[in-house]
Amino acid sequence: MSEQLVAGEREALREVATSCLCRKARTAARTLTRFYERYFAGSGIEHTQLSVLVAIRLSEPVTVIQLAGHLGLERTTLTRNLGVLERNGLVQTKAGTDARQRLLQLTPAGRRSLQTNLPLWKQAQQAAAAALGKENFDRLSAALSLSNKLTKT
């Protein structure tokens, strides 16, 4: 049996339900991920994996810690994602100058996957811009780029 809401509680809960920026961003992120994933169906990788491959290729060889920073991911989350890419033969790890350091780079198969999937990303990106309208797409992209400011507060 549920208890009745106390005075003011309903309004406070509605405010969270309707205006919480974090909830809206997480919902939007899941929606965008599903949208982009439709373009990657049957490609052998997910859009989120493409982002990891891109970040590695731009910085290789790159440490796990550096890559996690570039992607804004927790190291443990990234390590799990890298395991899949390594098992699929797209990423390889080698020891750095320090034995504790793992350096990541794409394998030849990883580079081929990246080149094969970049056109799919381009299609998804263009479709997102068309669905949202170019002006909204550009504003949303700019607003999401501002999220880096939140890490400094």
N, C-alpha and C positions, 0 to 999 in steps of 0.2 A: 504494500500500500504506500503510495507516495504522499509526502507531506505537502501542504499548501505552501505556495510561495509567500514569503514574508513581504511586507510593504517595501516597495522600491526594487525588489529583486527581479521582477519580470522586466522592468525597464532596463535594468543593468544588463540582464541576460540578452535582451533584444539588441542592446547597443553592441555587445560583443558579436552577436550573430550577424548583425547587418553592417558593422563598420570596422571590424578587426582587419587591419592591413595584412597581418601575418596570415590569417586564414584565407583571405582573398588571394594573396600571392601564391599560397600553396595549392589552392584549388585551380588557379590559372596555370600554374606550372604543370599540374597533372593533365589538364586539358590540352595544353600546348604539346606536351610529350606524346599524348595519344594521337594528336593531329599529325605530328611529324612522323611518328612510328608507322602510320599508314603508308608513307612513301618508302619506308625501308622494309616493308613486308617482303619476305623472300630473298632479301639481300645477304643474309647471313650474319648481319650485325644489327644492333639497335642504334637509334640516334644517339643515345647517351654514350655508347661505346665509340661512335664516330668522334664525339667531342674529346674523348680521351686520346684517341689516335691522333687527332689534329694537334692537341696540346703536346704530345710526345714528339711528333714530327717537327714542330716549331722550335723545340728546345733540346732535342736529343744531342748527346746523351743527357738525360735528366734524372735527378734523384727522385725517389718517391716523395720525399718531403717537399721538394720544389714543385713537383707536379701537383701535389695536393693543394699547395698554396695557389698555383695558377688556376686551378679548377674550383677553388673554394670548397673543397671536400675535406672531411676528417680523414686522417691517414688510414685508419682501419677500414673505412668504407671504400677508399680507393684501392687498398690492398685486395679486398674481396673482388672488386671489379677487374683489377689487373689479372687476378687468377684465371678468370674466364678467358681473357684475351691471350694470356700465355698458353693455356691449354688448347686454344684454337690456333696457335702458331702465328699470332699476329704481333706479339710483343716478346722481346727477349730481355733477360736481365743478366747483367755482368757485374762483377765486383768492381768497386771504385778503388781509389788509392787507399782508402781506409777500409778495412775488412768489413766494417759494419755498414758501409755505404753500398746501396744497390743502385746501379745505373740502368735506366730503361732506354730501349730504342726499338724501333719497328723492325720486324723481319722483312725480307722481300715480300712475303705474303701480306704482311701488314701494310706495306706501301701500295701494293696492288689493290688491296681492299679499300684503302683510302681513295685512290684514284677512281675506282669503280663507283664508290658511294658518294663522292663529291657532287656529281650531277643530280643524284637523288636529293641531296640536301638543298641544292639550288632550286629544284622543283618545289620542294616543301616550303622553302623560304618565299618564293614567288607566290605560291598559293596562299600562304599566311598573309602576305601583303595585300593580295587581292581580296581575301575574305574580310580583313579588318579595314581595308582602305589604306592607301599609302600614307596619308597624314596621320591616322591613328597608329599605324604600324611604326612610323618613325617616332611618334611621341612615346609610345610604349617602350620602344627600344631605348630611347634616351632616358626614360624614367628608370628602367631596369639597370641601366649603366650607373645610375646614381647610387645604387645599393652599396657600392664600395664605401660610401661615406658613412654608412651605418657601422662598419667595422672599426671606425676610428672614434666612436663615441663610447 
